[in-house]
């Protein structure tokens, strides 16, 4: 009897120990799972378009292959519409919303012929004023403008007529934002971690509510941008950010990512991925940061490598998808026709619609697209005017003279293309 009792006690203790260990493992697994799901879920996409750059041949593009017409639009120059440098443009209801974040620090509205309509916003600390506007978006459902003040970390709301409607203050103790996009009433911002001791890596994208609170966050910074120290190096490219409007929602791509993500009512999922052996690794980025701790030196170091460090200037309309990627010191353009989804890699264009000769012309700085239109900026007006003087064109004499009469002090010249 005594032996039986001892055996029973031993078995009970072993059972208790096994159950305890099992529960402990379950708890650890649950904790690990919760850690993995700390941020909102990025969905899978079985229809992901993969572009293999190592097998994709480089080519020279002709405007006539993609566009049915091209026209140049000088923006009207007045005392109220003086533009220093265009950082972004949006199309809305047959008007052009032109953003100058550095000189004028305002948004200018023009019609499609370039005629000035109004200026929206001004610098200051009062209601409806900003310190440093860095990005804007159009809430198309409400016909409102959302302008992000990077210095004060607030979003100002305006009607399309320029009336101030209110603001959203962002919490920025640890996270700051420099790019905003709106889709279907939802507001999305990039997220830049403010370096702090003993803090986690942070996330790269967030959604906020109307009170400025973060309600969803995506993309662990250490994993998705390979440990790039985005808190100390918040640099961007002219004419682009990380969020881009499109007919099907928002597109997102951050530095050192090899994927463009799609954001819409169905969630966030990968959309286009670039495949190449020339990718930056987390180890390479860590090595570069040690010897290049500041923004400029790190950018130069990235350009001296052969890796792809940026996908930018994404635009999309009813017919095509187009974006630029930076590899080393060279930029290449990818155009994808929606009819066949076959990517084409271009180094530069021949504007055979305007020029009768096969005149090389580096692609303009494109900013936005809608329906069948694409809007860009003539990057070097002086060079363009020299080409107009020397090369035979299909322009009418009056149009050619009008373009040649533009002075360096005048507002920039836009290019509007109509896709096939």
C-alpha positions, 0 to 999 in steps of 0.5 A: 500500500505504501509503495502504491501511494508513493507511485501515485504521488510520483505520477501526480508530480510528473503530470503536474510538471508536464502540464506546467511546462506545457502551459509555460511553452504555450504562454511563451508561444503566445507571447512570441506570436503577440510580438510578431503581430505587434503591428497591423497585418500586411496581407499576402498577394498571390497576384504580386507582379515581380520585376526581375531587373537582372533579366529585364533589358534596358531600352530607349522609349519613344513618347509615341509608344505610350502617349497620344499627345503632349502639350506644354503648359507655362504656369501664369506668373503673377505677384500672387503666384510666384513659385520657387520650386515645385515639390508636388502636384495633384490633379483634381476636378480639372485643376492643378494643385501645385505645391511649393514647400520651400520658397512660397510654402503654399499651394497654388491652384491653376486650371489646365491651361496654366491660368492662376486661380488662387493661393492657399495657405500662409506661414504663421502660427495662427489658425490656418497657418503653418510653419513648414508644410512638407506634404499635402493630399486631396480628400476626394470624397469630401473635396478637402485639402490636407496639408501636413506641417512637418515642424509643428506636426499638425494636419490643416484642413482646407476647402478647395476654395481655400477656406480653413476648416480645422486641424488635427494635432499629431502626437510626436513624442517618439514618432514624426511624420513627413508625408500624408495621403488620404483614401476613402476618408482614412488618413495615412502617414509615414512614421519616422522614429525619434531616436531614444535610448532603450526604445524599439525599432519603431514602425514605418506607416500609420493610420490616424483618427480625426483626433490624431491618434494612431489607430493602426501601424505597419512595417517594423523598421528593422525588418522592412527597411533593413535597419536604416536609421530613419530617425537620424536620416529623414531624407527624401527625394524631390517630387516624391515621398513614400505615399502616392495617390492612385486610382485604386487607393494609395501606393507605399514604398520606403527607402531600401524597400524592394516592394511597392505596397497597395493600400485600399479598403481591402487592406495593405498588401504587396503590389509590385516587387523588384528582384535583383542581386544588387540589393542592399543588405541589412549588414551592408547598411549597418556597415555604411552607417558606422562610417557615414552617420549623417544624411549627406555622407550616407546618401553619397555612400549609397550612390557609390554602391550598385544597390537599389536604394529608392523607389520613387515618383510612382504614378498611375492612371487608367492606362499605365503604371510608372515609377523611377528606381535609383541604383547607384548614381543612375535612375531608371524608369519602369513603365507598365501597360495595364493592357499586358502588364509587361514592364519596360525599363527605360533610361531615357525618352525620345520625344518623337511627338514634339520633335521630328528628329530622334532627339534624346530627352530625359524624362520629366519629373512626373508628379501625378496622373488621373484618368488618361492624363499624366502631369510632369515638370520640364526639368531644364527649361534652358535646355528645352528652349535650346532644343526648340531653337535647333531641332525641327518640331511639330509645334505651331509657330505661335506655340513655339514662340510662346515657349521660347519667350518664357524667362528664367524668372517666370513660373515653371513649365508643366508637361501634360501627356495623354496616354493611349 
